[in-house]
């Protein structure tokens, strides 16, 4: 009797366990994160993007970042249009305006830095020893080699403004194109005479004695945009929902970035740029709009300059260059959370 009772009880327990498995749903596994390929340059102006990954803001939106290295924003335009990159970052350039004019699906979608009075995070820096017997001046650059990361972008624009203060034009110097990380070594070696540098390389060049500050951007181009985020057809057309989630994470990171060089922000930027925390902390912090909105009038001024130099063939309506819908969606979504 006891044996039959124990057997019946065991069978009942098994039946109950099977019934529970049938009626209690198993929690579905979380979907894998969506990989988003983002342009990378080791500059302080990429701070919000670095913060977004380091603090898990992108992961919270189901996004995994894949960094793709470029010398500047101009180099990203073709690969964005081809769908080999999802998010571009950097300065607007003649290549961007010409691509849109030709029907390319690439748009500015958010602010990533602009110039304010006193701004030194982008500056014209001359090599030490350029002028024997005294500090160099802008006038000393006539006939000299001056580096920019991209021709027809904001560095070129700031250089033109700085040269004009000494009665010079860009044609009066020899333009050399170099990526920002290579400029400090080129100044040290004397292979270039000056460069438009961006932080953290402005501070690094001055600290190690490779260069002397000539003209900060804040003196010659206040109010002008430095950089933007760009979307290509992958996020504009094929996966706009991913584009919206990316922007939510970016604006969340931007809110942290605009708190300035806090210990945490400095550590994150130093880690991604491979520059010491002391240099990052001492450098200028890029002004950015906390809500990521784009200064339409500044884009119009820059486009006029490119047109006057015949670097672009047509002036485009600004509404065809900027898609504000992603930034607007993200700002509203964060306000509601």
Protein Blocks (a to p, Z undefined) as FASTA:
>chain_A
ZZmmmmmmmmmmmmmmmmmmmmmccdddddddddddddddddfklmmmmmmmmnommmmn
opacdddddfbfklmmmmmmnopafbdcddddfklmmmmmnopacddfbdcbdcdehiak
bccdddehkaghiacdfklmgopacddfbghiaklmmmmmmmmmnopafklpccddddfk
lmmmmmmnopafbdcdddfklmmmmmnopaccfbdfklmmghiafbdcdddfklmmmmmm
lmmmmmmmmmmmmmmmmnojafklmmmmmmmnopafklmmmpccddddfklpacfklmmm
mmmmmmmnopafbdcdfklmpccklmmmmmmmmmmZZ
